[in-house]
Amino acid sequence: MMTVNRPTRKYLDTVEAAQFLGVAPQTLTVWRCTKRYNLPYVKVGGSVRYEESDLIAFMESRKVHPIADVVLQEAAL
C-alpha cells in the first residue's frame, strides 16, 4: 500500500485563534457575527475552527508600512 504525504493543516479553536491574533475570544465571535472582517473559518456542528494559514494571511493583510506611506504622501505633493 502506498502512503500519500499530504500537507498538514493546523486548525485552531476560537480561544487558540484569539491568542494567536492577540485579541479576546469574544472579539472573534463579534467579527464572525457582524462579518466585520473577511476572516475564513470552518464550522463543524457547534464548533468553529480557524486554519492557521488563514490567520497568518489575515495578519499579513493588515501589515502597515509607515515609510512607504510617507513616500506616497510626498509623491502626491
PDB file of N, CA, C and O in Angstrom:
ATOM      1  N   MET A   1       0.834  -1.178   0.000  1.00  0.00           N
ATOM      2  CA  MET A   1       0.000   0.000   0.000  1.00  0.00           C
ATOM      3  C   MET A   1       0.879   1.241   0.000  1.00  0.00           C
ATOM      4  O   MET A   1       1.862   1.315   0.738  1.00  0.00           O
ATOM      5  N   MET A   2       0.528   2.201  -0.817  1.00  0.00           N
ATOM      6  CA  MET A   2       1.303   3.425  -0.956  1.00  0.00           C
ATOM      7  C   MET A   2       0.767   4.497  -0.013  1.00  0.00           C
ATOM      8  O   MET A   2      -0.440   4.733   0.052  1.00  0.00           O
ATOM      9  N   THR A   3       1.666   5.137   0.708  1.00  0.00           N
ATOM     10  CA  THR A   3       1.277   6.213   1.605  1.00  0.00           C
ATOM     11  C   THR A   3       1.427   7.548   0.889  1.00  0.00           C
ATOM     12  O   THR A   3       2.462   7.825   0.283  1.00  0.00           O
ATOM     13  N   VAL A   4       0.384   8.374   0.965  1.00  0.00           N
ATOM     14  CA  VAL A   4       0.417   9.693   0.335  1.00  0.00           C
ATOM     15  C   VAL A   4       0.710  10.721   1.413  1.00  0.00           C
ATOM     16  O   VAL A   4       0.002  10.800   2.417  1.00  0.00           O
ATOM     17  N   ASN A   5       1.755  11.507   1.200  1.00  0.00           N
ATOM     18  CA  ASN A   5       2.071  12.584   2.134  1.00  0.00           C
ATOM     19  C   ASN A   5       1.267  13.813   1.757  1.00  0.00           C
ATOM     20  O   ASN A   5       1.481  14.415   0.705  1.00  0.00           O
ATOM     21  N   ARG A   6       0.348  14.174   2.622  1.00  0.00           N
ATOM     22  CA  ARG A   6      -0.460  15.371   2.399  1.00  0.00           C
ATOM     23  C   ARG A   6       0.040  16.471   3.327  1.00  0.00           C
ATOM     24  O   ARG A   6       0.434  16.212   4.464  1.00  0.00           O
ATOM     25  N   PRO A   7       0.016  17.702   2.823  1.00  0.00           N
ATOM     26  CA  PRO A   7       0.401  18.779   3.731  1.00  0.00           C
ATOM     27  C   PRO A   7      -0.592  18.847   4.893  1.00  0.00           C
ATOM     28  O   PRO A   7      -1.805  18.786   4.688  1.00  0.00           O
ATOM     29  N   THR A   8      -0.076  18.973   6.091  1.00  0.00           N
ATOM     30  CA  THR A   8      -0.968  19.041   7.238  1.00  0.00           C
ATOM     31  C   THR A   8      -1.455  20.464   7.426  1.00  0.00           C
ATOM     32  O   THR A   8      -0.703  21.426   7.266  1.00  0.00           O
ATOM     33  N   ARG A   9      -2.710  20.577   7.764  1.00  0.00           N
ATOM     34  CA  ARG A   9      -3.293  21.875   8.050  1.00  0.00           C
ATOM     35  C   ARG A   9      -3.557  21.935   9.538  1.00  0.00           C
ATOM     36  O   ARG A   9      -4.054  20.979  10.134  1.00  0.00           O
ATOM     37  N   LYS A  10      -3.227  23.047  10.121  1.00  0.00           N
ATOM     38  CA  LYS A  10      -3.430  23.195  11.550  1.00  0.00           C
ATOM     39  C   LYS A  10      -4.661  24.067  11.777  1.00  0.00           C
ATOM     40  O   LYS A  10      -4.723  25.204  11.310  1.00  0.00           O
ATOM     41  N   TYR A  11      -5.632  23.525  12.496  1.00  0.00           N
ATOM     42  CA  TYR A  11      -6.850  24.255  12.824  1.00  0.00           C
ATOM     43  C   TYR A  11      -6.854  24.609  14.299  1.00  0.00           C
ATOM     44  O   TYR A  11      -6.510  23.788  15.149  1.00  0.00           O
ATOM     45  N   LEU A  12      -7.247  25.839  14.592  1.00  0.00           N
ATOM     46  CA  LEU A  12      -7.275  26.332  15.961  1.00  0.00           C
ATOM     47  C   LEU A  12      -8.718  26.639  16.358  1.00  0.00           C
ATOM     48  O   LEU A  12      -9.511  27.100  15.537  1.00  0.00           O
ATOM     49  N   ASP A  13      -9.048  26.383  17.615  1.00  0.00           N
ATOM     50  CA  ASP A  13     -10.377  26.771  18.082  1.00  0.00           C
ATOM     51  C   ASP A  13     -10.381  28.279  18.342  1.00  0.00           C
ATOM     52  O   ASP A  13      -9.362  28.946  18.159  1.00  0.00           O
ATOM     53  N   THR A  14     -11.515  28.806  18.763  1.00  0.00           N
ATOM     54  CA  THR A  14     -11.653  30.251  18.932  1.00  0.00           C
ATOM     55  C   THR A  14     -10.673  30.812  19.958  1.00  0.00           C
ATOM     56  O   THR A  14     -10.093  31.877  19.745  1.00  0.00           O
ATOM     57  N   VAL A  15     -10.489  30.110  21.060  1.00  0.00           N
ATOM     58  CA  VAL A  15      -9.569  30.588  22.098  1.00  0.00           C
ATOM     59  C   VAL A  15      -8.135  30.612  21.571  1.00  0.00           C
ATOM     60  O   VAL A  15      -7.415  31.590  21.770  1.00  0.00           O
ATOM     61  N   GLU A  16      -7.724  29.542  20.903  1.00  0.00           N
ATOM     62  CA  GLU A  16      -6.367  29.475  20.354  1.00  0.00           C
ATOM     63  C   GLU A  16      -6.156  30.528  19.270  1.00  0.00           C
ATOM     64  O   GLU A  16      -5.108  31.172  19.221  1.00  0.00           O
ATOM     65  N   ALA A  17      -7.148  30.700  18.404  1.00  0.00           N
ATOM     66  CA  ALA A  17      -7.054  31.695  17.332  1.00  0.00           C
ATOM     67  C   ALA A  17      -6.973  33.105  17.916  1.00  0.00           C
ATOM     68  O   ALA A  17      -6.208  33.938  17.430  1.00  0.00           O
ATOM     69  N   ALA A  18      -7.754  33.368  18.950  1.00  0.00           N
ATOM     70  CA  ALA A  18      -7.725  34.680  19.591  1.00  0.00           C
ATOM     71  C   ALA A  18      -6.343  34.939  20.193  1.00  0.00           C
ATOM     72  O   ALA A  18      -5.806  36.039  20.067  1.00  0.00           O
ATOM     73  N   GLN A  19      -5.774  33.936  20.839  1.00  0.00           N
ATOM     74  CA  GLN A  19      -4.424  34.082  21.396  1.00  0.00           C
ATOM     75  C   GLN A  19      -3.417  34.351  20.284  1.00  0.00           C
ATOM     76  O   GLN A  19      -2.525  35.187  20.434  1.00  0.00           O
ATOM     77  N   PHE A  20      -3.561  33.654  19.188  1.00  0.00           N
ATOM     78  CA  PHE A  20      -2.665  33.822  18.042  1.00  0.00           C
ATOM     79  C   PHE A  20      -2.709  35.261  17.536  1.00  0.00           C
ATOM     80  O   PHE A  20      -1.671  35.848  17.229  1.00  0.00           O
ATOM     81  N   LEU A  21      -3.927  35.833  17.449  1.00  0.00           N
ATOM     82  CA  LEU A  21      -4.109  37.192  16.930  1.00  0.00           C
ATOM     83  C   LEU A  21      -3.905  38.268  17.991  1.00  0.00           C
ATOM     84  O   LEU A  21      -3.733  39.442  17.662  1.00  0.00           O
ATOM     85  N   GLY A  22      -3.922  37.871  19.260  1.00  0.00           N
ATOM     86  CA  GLY A  22      -3.764  38.849  20.328  1.00  0.00           C
ATOM     87  C   GLY A  22      -5.042  39.611  20.630  1.00  0.00           C
ATOM     88  O   GLY A  22      -4.996  40.775  21.028  1.00  0.00           O
ATOM     89  N   VAL A  23      -6.179  38.958  20.444  1.00  0.00           N
ATOM     90  CA  VAL A  23      -7.476  39.572  20.751  1.00  0.00           C
ATOM     91  C   VAL A  23      -8.239  38.639  21.693  1.00  0.00           C
ATOM     92  O   VAL A  23      -7.830  37.502  21.923  1.00  0.00           O
ATOM     93  N   ALA A  24      -9.335  39.129  22.223  1.00  0.00           N
ATOM     94  CA  ALA A  24     -10.172  38.301  23.098  1.00  0.00           C
ATOM     95  C   ALA A  24     -11.011  37.339  22.255  1.00  0.00           C
ATOM     96  O   ALA A  24     -11.378  37.671  21.128  1.00  0.00           O
ATOM     97  N   PRO A  25     -11.315  36.164  22.781  1.00  0.00           N
ATOM     98  CA  PRO A  25     -12.169  35.228  22.040  1.00  0.00           C
ATOM     99  C   PRO A  25     -13.515  35.858  21.653  1.00  0.00           C
ATOM    100  O   PRO A  25     -14.048  35.578  20.579  1.00  0.00           O
ATOM    101  N   GLN A  26     -14.053  36.699  22.521  1.00  0.00           N
ATOM    102  CA  GLN A  26     -15.329  37.359  22.218  1.00  0.00           C
ATOM    103  C   GLN A  26     -15.209  38.258  20.985  1.00  0.00           C
ATOM    104  O   GLN A  26     -16.177  38.442  20.248  1.00  0.00           O
ATOM    105  N   THR A  27     -14.016  38.816  20.768  1.00  0.00           N
ATOM    106  CA  THR A  27     -13.794  39.654  19.588  1.00  0.00           C
ATOM    107  C   THR A  27     -13.993  38.844  18.317  1.00  0.00           C
ATOM    108  O   THR A  27     -14.629  39.316  17.375  1.00  0.00           O
ATOM    109  N   LEU A  28     -13.453  37.628  18.281  1.00  0.00           N
ATOM    110  CA  LEU A  28     -13.641  36.781  17.101  1.00  0.00           C
ATOM    111  C   LEU A  28     -15.114  36.435  16.906  1.00  0.00           C
ATOM    112  O   LEU A  28     -15.595  36.368  15.775  1.00  0.00           O
ATOM    113  N   THR A  29     -15.819  36.218  17.997  1.00  0.00           N
ATOM    114  CA  THR A  29     -17.254  35.934  17.908  1.00  0.00           C
ATOM    115  C   THR A  29     -17.989  37.114  17.300  1.00  0.00           C
ATOM    116  O   THR A  29     -18.851  36.929  16.440  1.00  0.00           O
ATOM    117  N   VAL A  30     -17.665  38.314  17.731  1.00  0.00           N
ATOM    118  CA  VAL A  30     -18.300  39.517  17.178  1.00  0.00           C
ATOM    119  C   VAL A  30     -17.947  39.663  15.698  1.00  0.00           C
ATOM    120  O   VAL A  30     -18.821  39.948  14.880  1.00  0.00           O
ATOM    121  N   TRP A  31     -16.684  39.471  15.351  1.00  0.00           N
ATOM    122  CA  TRP A  31     -16.277  39.580  13.951  1.00  0.00           C
ATOM    123  C   TRP A  31     -17.030  38.593  13.072  1.00  0.00           C
ATOM    124  O   TRP A  31     -17.420  38.930  11.955  1.00  0.00           O
ATOM    125  N   ARG A  32     -17.242  37.359  13.573  1.00  0.00           N
ATOM    126  CA  ARG A  32     -17.986  36.361  12.794  1.00  0.00           C
ATOM    127  C   ARG A  32     -19.434  36.791  12.607  1.00  0.00           C
ATOM    128  O   ARG A  32     -19.973  36.725  11.502  1.00  0.00           O
ATOM    129  N   CYS A  33     -20.058  37.228  13.689  1.00  0.00           N
ATOM    130  CA  CYS A  33     -21.485  37.569  13.648  1.00  0.00           C
ATOM    131  C   CYS A  33     -21.765  38.804  12.805  1.00  0.00           C
ATOM    132  O   CYS A  33     -22.779  38.868  12.110  1.00  0.00           O
ATOM    133  N   THR A  34     -20.866  39.791  12.866  1.00  0.00           N
ATOM    134  CA  THR A  34     -21.083  41.041  12.135  1.00  0.00           C
ATOM    135  C   THR A  34     -20.437  41.027  10.758  1.00  0.00           C
ATOM    136  O   THR A  34     -20.633  41.941   9.958  1.00  0.00           O
ATOM    137  N   LYS A  35     -19.659  39.973  10.490  1.00  0.00           N
ATOM    138  CA  LYS A  35     -18.903  39.881   9.227  1.00  0.00           C
ATOM    139  C   LYS A  35     -18.013  41.107   9.028  1.00  0.00           C
ATOM    140  O   LYS A  35     -17.860  41.616   7.918  1.00  0.00           O
ATOM    141  N   ARG A  36     -17.435  41.562  10.136  1.00  0.00           N
ATOM    142  CA  ARG A  36     -16.590  42.756  10.105  1.00  0.00           C
ATOM    143  C   ARG A  36     -15.358  42.562   9.229  1.00  0.00           C
ATOM    144  O   ARG A  36     -14.978  43.461   8.479  1.00  0.00           O
ATOM    145  N   TYR A  37     -14.737  41.397   9.324  1.00  0.00           N
ATOM    146  CA  TYR A  37     -13.555  41.099   8.521  1.00  0.00           C
ATOM    147  C   TYR A  37     -13.791  39.823   7.738  1.00  0.00           C
ATOM    148  O   TYR A  37     -14.571  38.959   8.137  1.00  0.00           O
ATOM    149  N   ASN A  38     -13.102  39.727   6.621  1.00  0.00           N
ATOM    150  CA  ASN A  38     -13.193  38.527   5.793  1.00  0.00           C
ATOM    151  C   ASN A  38     -12.175  37.510   6.312  1.00  0.00           C
ATOM    152  O   ASN A  38     -11.172  37.220   5.660  1.00  0.00           O
ATOM    153  N   LEU A  39     -12.461  36.980   7.496  1.00  0.00           N
ATOM    154  CA  LEU A  39     -11.584  36.002   8.137  1.00  0.00           C
ATOM    155  C   LEU A  39     -12.253  34.638   8.046  1.00  0.00           C
ATOM    156  O   LEU A  39     -13.211  34.369   8.770  1.00  0.00           O
ATOM    157  N   PRO A  40     -11.757  33.772   7.161  1.00  0.00           N
ATOM    158  CA  PRO A  40     -12.402  32.473   6.969  1.00  0.00           C
ATOM    159  C   PRO A  40     -12.369  31.609   8.229  1.00  0.00           C
ATOM    160  O   PRO A  40     -11.430  31.668   9.023  1.00  0.00           O
ATOM    161  N   TYR A  41     -13.410  30.817   8.385  1.00  0.00           N
ATOM    162  CA  TYR A  41     -13.466  29.842   9.476  1.00  0.00           C
ATOM    163  C   TYR A  41     -14.253  28.641   9.010  1.00  0.00           C
ATOM    164  O   TYR A  41     -14.984  28.696   8.021  1.00  0.00           O
ATOM    165  N   VAL A  42     -14.092  27.553   9.741  1.00  0.00           N
ATOM    166  CA  VAL A  42     -14.778  26.307   9.427  1.00  0.00           C
ATOM    167  C   VAL A  42     -15.750  26.028  10.562  1.00  0.00           C
ATOM    168  O   VAL A  42     -15.390  26.125  11.735  1.00  0.00           O
ATOM    169  N   LYS A  43     -16.968  25.685  10.215  1.00  0.00           N
ATOM    170  CA  LYS A  43     -17.972  25.364  11.220  1.00  0.00           C
ATOM    171  C   LYS A  43     -18.277  23.874  11.120  1.00  0.00           C
ATOM    172  O   LYS A  43     -18.688  23.386  10.067  1.00  0.00           O
ATOM    173  N   VAL A  44     -18.075  23.165  12.207  1.00  0.00           N
ATOM    174  CA  VAL A  44     -18.376  21.735  12.268  1.00  0.00           C
ATOM    175  C   VAL A  44     -19.297  21.543  13.464  1.00  0.00           C
ATOM    176  O   VAL A  44     -18.861  21.586  14.614  1.00  0.00           O
ATOM    177  N   GLY A  45     -20.571  21.333  13.178  1.00  0.00           N
ATOM    178  CA  GLY A  45     -21.546  21.276  14.258  1.00  0.00           C
ATOM    179  C   GLY A  45     -21.565  22.613  14.968  1.00  0.00           C
ATOM    180  O   GLY A  45     -21.760  23.648  14.331  1.00  0.00           O
ATOM    181  N   GLY A  46     -21.366  22.610  16.271  1.00  0.00           N
ATOM    182  CA  GLY A  46     -21.321  23.852  17.025  1.00  0.00           C
ATOM    183  C   GLY A  46     -19.923  24.404  17.203  1.00  0.00           C
ATOM    184  O   GLY A  46     -19.738  25.442  17.839  1.00  0.00           O
ATOM    185  N   SER A  47     -18.935  23.718  16.643  1.00  0.00           N
ATOM    186  CA  SER A  47     -17.540  24.135  16.801  1.00  0.00           C
ATOM    187  C   SER A  47     -17.097  25.026  15.657  1.00  0.00           C
ATOM    188  O   SER A  47     -17.491  24.835  14.506  1.00  0.00           O
ATOM    189  N   VAL A  48     -16.274  25.996  15.996  1.00  0.00           N
ATOM    190  CA  VAL A  48     -15.682  26.895  14.998  1.00  0.00           C
ATOM    191  C   VAL A  48     -14.186  26.684  15.039  1.00  0.00           C
ATOM    192  O   VAL A  48     -13.589  26.634  16.115  1.00  0.00           O
ATOM    193  N   ARG A  49     -13.575  26.561  13.871  1.00  0.00           N
ATOM    194  CA  ARG A  49     -12.132  26.377  13.763  1.00  0.00           C
ATOM    195  C   ARG A  49     -11.581  27.348  12.730  1.00  0.00           C
ATOM    196  O   ARG A  49     -12.227  27.657  11.728  1.00  0.00           O
ATOM    197  N   TYR A  50     -10.376  27.815  13.000  1.00  0.00           N
ATOM    198  CA  TYR A  50      -9.671  28.717  12.091  1.00  0.00           C
ATOM    199  C   TYR A  50      -8.415  28.019  11.610  1.00  0.00           C
ATOM    200  O   TYR A  50      -7.679  27.438  12.407  1.00  0.00           O
ATOM    201  N   GLU A  51      -8.167  28.073  10.315  1.00  0.00           N
ATOM    202  CA  GLU A  51      -6.941  27.490   9.787  1.00  0.00           C
ATOM    203  C   GLU A  51      -5.791  28.461  10.048  1.00  0.00           C
ATOM    204  O   GLU A  51      -5.894  29.654   9.765  1.00  0.00           O
ATOM    205  N   GLU A  52      -4.705  27.935  10.586  1.00  0.00           N
ATOM    206  CA  GLU A  52      -3.581  28.789  10.958  1.00  0.00           C
ATOM    207  C   GLU A  52      -3.083  29.626   9.776  1.00  0.00           C
ATOM    208  O   GLU A  52      -2.744  30.796   9.954  1.00  0.00           O
ATOM    209  N   SER A  53      -3.035  29.056   8.593  1.00  0.00           N
ATOM    210  CA  SER A  53      -2.558  29.808   7.425  1.00  0.00           C
ATOM    211  C   SER A  53      -3.482  30.985   7.103  1.00  0.00           C
ATOM    212  O   SER A  53      -3.016  32.012   6.610  1.00  0.00           O
ATOM    213  N   ASP A  54      -4.788  30.850   7.375  1.00  0.00           N
ATOM    214  CA  ASP A  54      -5.722  31.971   7.161  1.00  0.00           C
ATOM    215  C   ASP A  54      -5.477  33.081   8.176  1.00  0.00           C
ATOM    216  O   ASP A  54      -5.602  34.262   7.851  1.00  0.00           O
ATOM    217  N   LEU A  55      -5.128  32.702   9.405  1.00  0.00           N
ATOM    218  CA  LEU A  55      -4.825  33.705  10.428  1.00  0.00           C
ATOM    219  C   LEU A  55      -3.555  34.474  10.066  1.00  0.00           C
ATOM    220  O   LEU A  55      -3.475  35.687  10.256  1.00  0.00           O
ATOM    221  N   ILE A  56      -2.574  33.755   9.546  1.00  0.00           N
ATOM    222  CA  ILE A  56      -1.331  34.402   9.119  1.00  0.00           C
ATOM    223  C   ILE A  56      -1.619  35.356   7.964  1.00  0.00           C
ATOM    224  O   ILE A  56      -1.127  36.484   7.960  1.00  0.00           O
ATOM    225  N   ALA A  57      -2.405  34.918   6.990  1.00  0.00           N
ATOM    226  CA  ALA A  57      -2.752  35.772   5.857  1.00  0.00           C
ATOM    227  C   ALA A  57      -3.529  37.009   6.315  1.00  0.00           C
ATOM    228  O   ALA A  57      -3.324  38.106   5.795  1.00  0.00           O
ATOM    229  N   PHE A  58      -4.419  36.823   7.291  1.00  0.00           N
ATOM    230  CA  PHE A  58      -5.186  37.949   7.848  1.00  0.00           C
ATOM    231  C   PHE A  58      -4.244  38.974   8.466  1.00  0.00           C
ATOM    232  O   PHE A  58      -4.391  40.174   8.237  1.00  0.00           O
ATOM    233  N   MET A  59      -3.274  38.501   9.252  1.00  0.00           N
ATOM    234  CA  MET A  59      -2.313  39.414   9.872  1.00  0.00           C
ATOM    235  C   MET A  59      -1.469  40.112   8.800  1.00  0.00           C
ATOM    236  O   MET A  59      -1.235  41.318   8.887  1.00  0.00           O
ATOM    237  N   GLU A  60      -1.020  39.376   7.809  1.00  0.00           N
ATOM    238  CA  GLU A  60      -0.209  39.969   6.740  1.00  0.00           C
ATOM    239  C   GLU A  60      -0.989  41.043   5.973  1.00  0.00           C
ATOM    240  O   GLU A  60      -0.413  42.046   5.551  1.00  0.00           O
ATOM    241  N   SER A  61      -2.278  40.836   5.795  1.00  0.00           N
ATOM    242  CA  SER A  61      -3.091  41.799   5.041  1.00  0.00           C
ATOM    243  C   SER A  61      -3.271  43.112   5.801  1.00  0.00           C
ATOM    244  O   SER A  61      -3.685  44.117   5.224  1.00  0.00           O
ATOM    245  N   ARG A  62      -2.959  43.098   7.092  1.00  0.00           N
ATOM    246  CA  ARG A  62      -3.091  44.303   7.902  1.00  0.00           C
ATOM    247  C   ARG A  62      -1.745  44.941   8.231  1.00  0.00           C
ATOM    248  O   ARG A  62      -1.663  45.852   9.055  1.00  0.00           O
ATOM    249  N   LYS A  63      -0.706  44.461   7.587  1.00  0.00           N
ATOM    250  CA  LYS A  63       0.625  44.994   7.831  1.00  0.00           C
ATOM    251  C   LYS A  63       0.700  46.434   7.335  1.00  0.00           C
ATOM    252  O   LYS A  63       0.273  46.740   6.221  1.00  0.00           O
ATOM    253  N   VAL A  64       1.245  47.313   8.169  1.00  0.00           N
ATOM    254  CA  VAL A  64       1.390  48.728   7.837  1.00  0.00           C
ATOM    255  C   VAL A  64       2.854  48.996   7.527  1.00  0.00           C
ATOM    256  O   VAL A  64       3.749  48.555   8.248  1.00  0.00           O
ATOM    257  N   HIS A  65       3.082  49.725   6.446  1.00  0.00           N
ATOM    258  CA  HIS A  65       4.427  50.102   6.037  1.00  0.00           C
ATOM    259  C   HIS A  65       4.543  51.620   6.141  1.00  0.00           C
ATOM    260  O   HIS A  65       4.323  52.320   5.153  1.00  0.00           O
ATOM    261  N   PRO A  66       4.886  52.143   7.322  1.00  0.00           N
ATOM    262  CA  PRO A  66       4.884  53.594   7.530  1.00  0.00           C
ATOM    263  C   PRO A  66       5.806  54.346   6.569  1.00  0.00           C
ATOM    264  O   PRO A  66       5.447  55.429   6.108  1.00  0.00           O
ATOM    265  N   ILE A  67       6.964  53.810   6.262  1.00  0.00           N
ATOM    266  CA  ILE A  67       7.892  54.504   5.357  1.00  0.00           C
ATOM    267  C   ILE A  67       7.271  54.614   3.972  1.00  0.00           C
ATOM    268  O   ILE A  67       7.355  55.668   3.341  1.00  0.00           O
ATOM    269  N   ALA A  68       6.660  53.560   3.497  1.00  0.00           N
ATOM    270  CA  ALA A  68       6.018  53.580   2.182  1.00  0.00           C
ATOM    271  C   ALA A  68       4.884  54.599   2.176  1.00  0.00           C
ATOM    272  O   ALA A  68       4.672  55.270   1.166  1.00  0.00           O
ATOM    273  N   ASP A  69       4.148  54.730   3.283  1.00  0.00           N
ATOM    274  CA  ASP A  69       3.076  55.722   3.348  1.00  0.00           C
ATOM    275  C   ASP A  69       3.630  57.140   3.211  1.00  0.00           C
ATOM    276  O   ASP A  69       3.037  57.972   2.524  1.00  0.00           O
ATOM    277  N   VAL A  70       4.746  57.417   3.850  1.00  0.00           N
ATOM    278  CA  VAL A  70       5.365  58.746   3.776  1.00  0.00           C
ATOM    279  C   VAL A  70       5.803  59.026   2.347  1.00  0.00           C
ATOM    280  O   VAL A  70       5.574  60.121   1.833  1.00  0.00           O
ATOM    281  N   VAL A  71       6.424  58.058   1.706  1.00  0.00           N
ATOM    282  CA  VAL A  71       6.879  58.236   0.325  1.00  0.00           C
ATOM    283  C   VAL A  71       5.691  58.506  -0.588  1.00  0.00           C
ATOM    284  O   VAL A  71       5.771  59.377  -1.454  1.00  0.00           O
ATOM    285  N   LEU A  72       4.595  57.782  -0.413  1.00  0.00           N
ATOM    286  CA  LEU A  72       3.408  58.008  -1.243  1.00  0.00           C
ATOM    287  C   LEU A  72       2.816  59.392  -0.998  1.00  0.00           C
ATOM    288  O   LEU A  72       2.372  60.051  -1.939  1.00  0.00           O
ATOM    289  N   GLN A  73       2.806  59.834   0.249  1.00  0.00           N
ATOM    290  CA  GLN A  73       2.274  61.157   0.559  1.00  0.00           C
ATOM    291  C   GLN A  73       3.139  62.246  -0.055  1.00  0.00           C
ATOM    292  O   GLN A  73       2.621  63.226  -0.590  1.00  0.00           O
ATOM    293  N   GLU A  74       4.455  62.080   0.018  1.00  0.00           N
ATOM    294  CA  GLU A  74       5.359  63.066  -0.574  1.00  0.00           C
ATOM    295  C   GLU A  74       5.225  63.091  -2.097  1.00  0.00           C
ATOM    296  O   GLU A  74       5.327  64.152  -2.713  1.00  0.00           O
ATOM    297  N   ALA A  75       5.001  61.948  -2.692  1.00  0.00           N
ATOM    298  CA  ALA A  75       4.835  61.882  -4.144  1.00  0.00           C
ATOM    299  C   ALA A  75       3.565  62.580  -4.581  1.00  0.00           C
ATOM    300  O   ALA A  75       3.496  63.095  -5.697  1.00  0.00           O
ATOM    301  N   ALA A  76       2.563  62.605  -3.726  1.00  0.00           N
ATOM    302  CA  ALA A  76       1.285  63.239  -4.060  1.00  0.00           C
ATOM    303  C   ALA A  76       1.388  64.764  -4.026  1.00  0.00           C
ATOM    304  O   ALA A  76       0.556  65.458  -4.610  1.00  0.00           O
ATOM    305  N   LEU A  77       2.409  65.283  -3.344  1.00  0.00           N
ATOM    306  CA  LEU A  77       2.550  66.756  -3.217  1.00  0.00           C
ATOM    307  C   LEU A  77       3.038  67.386  -4.457  1.00  0.00           C
ATOM    308  O   LEU A  77       3.206  68.604  -4.506  1.00  0.00           O
TER     309      LEU A  77
END
